[in-house]
Amino acid sequence: MTTLTKGMELFFENAVQMQESGDDATQAISMTKYFCSEQLQRVVEIAVRVVGGRAYFEFEPVSRYYREAPFCLFAGGTVEIQKMLIARTLSI
Ligand SMILES: Cc1cc2nc3c(=O)[nH]c(=O)nc-3n(C[C@H](O)[C@H](O)[C@H](O)COP(=O)(O)OP(=O)(O)OC[C@H]3O[C@@H](n4cnc5c(N)ncnc54)[C@H](O)[C@@H]3O)c2cc1C
């Protein structure tokens, strides 16, 4: 979970740097949104495995993460749309 979270942070920091440099940050931002949205699912899935049955009860914070993590797959530009934006930046 820490490794995946670190990967997300690195994507995010790179996208911020690209944006602040004034270069076209479309690819970096879309890759960040795509990568982080997907990795979040994995991190939350592991969290559910760690807490077990408690993940189904509202007093357990993981229950909210489990319910809301899939939202990141489509809110603010779906994963599929991010992939299309990335593809457009490739010179192939
Ligand atoms: C609780 C909630 C809060 C929200 N808040 C906001 C907000 O504050 N501001 C805001 O702007 N929006 C908000 N939204 C809307 C959200 O951004 C949209 O749900 C999102 O843009 C996806 O649009 P859609 O749900 O109409 O899905 P659709 O566009 O119908 O897409 C359905 C599926 O088809 C895929 N798809 C669509 N077109 C293509 C294509 N051409 N190629 C390949 N795959 C494709 C999508 O990736 C998705 O998986 C919110 C949604 C919810 C549920």
The ligand as a Gaussian input file, in Angstrom:
#p B3LYP/6-31G(d) Opt

LIG

0 1
 C      -21.773000      12.118000      -6.727000
 C      -21.321000      12.736000      -8.029000
 C      -20.789000      14.013000      -8.011000
 C      -20.375000      14.606000      -9.205000
 N      -19.863000      15.864000      -9.126000
 C      -19.486000      16.479000     -10.243000
 C      -18.959000      17.799000     -10.204000
 O      -18.844000      18.411000      -9.135000
 N      -18.581000      18.392000     -11.342000
 C      -18.675000      17.742000     -12.548000
 O      -18.318000      18.334000     -13.562000
 N      -19.200000      16.500000     -12.620000
 C      -19.604000      15.851000     -11.514000
 N      -20.118000      14.565000     -11.580000
 C      -20.281000      13.955000     -12.896000
 C      -19.124000      13.080000     -13.239000
 O      -17.997000      13.866000     -13.558000
 C      -19.582000      12.201000     -14.414000
 O      -20.231000      11.109000     -13.801000
 C      -18.431000      11.751000     -15.287000
 O      -17.992000      12.832000     -16.076000
 C      -18.847000      10.603000     -16.229000
 O      -19.976000      10.968000     -16.956000
 P      -21.264000      10.016000     -16.946000
 O      -21.547000       9.589000     -15.547000
 O      -22.307000      10.719000     -17.723000
 O      -20.794000       8.691000     -17.691000
 P      -20.828000       8.419000     -19.267000
 O      -20.253000       9.583000     -20.005000
 O      -22.204000       7.951000     -19.599000
 O      -19.810000       7.219000     -19.354000
 C      -20.157000       5.870000     -18.891000
 C      -18.956000       4.983000     -19.129000
 O      -18.623000       4.969000     -20.530000
 C      -17.279000       5.377000     -20.712000
 N      -17.177000       6.194000     -21.951000
 C      -17.902000       7.292000     -22.257000
 N      -17.523000       7.797000     -23.441000
 C      -16.528000       6.997000     -23.893000
 C      -15.715000       6.982000     -25.062000
 N      -15.867000       7.912000     -26.024000
 N      -14.769000       6.019000     -25.173000
 C      -14.616000       5.071000     -24.223000
 N      -15.361000       5.018000     -23.083000
 C      -16.290000       5.966000     -22.922000
 C      -16.909000       6.199000     -19.495000
 O      -15.512000       6.180000     -19.277000
 C      -17.690000       5.484000     -18.401000
 O      -16.958000       4.386000     -17.909000
 C      -20.508000      13.919000     -10.437000
 C      -21.028000      12.622000     -10.431000
 C      -21.438000      12.027000      -9.258000
 C      -22.002000      10.625000      -9.272000

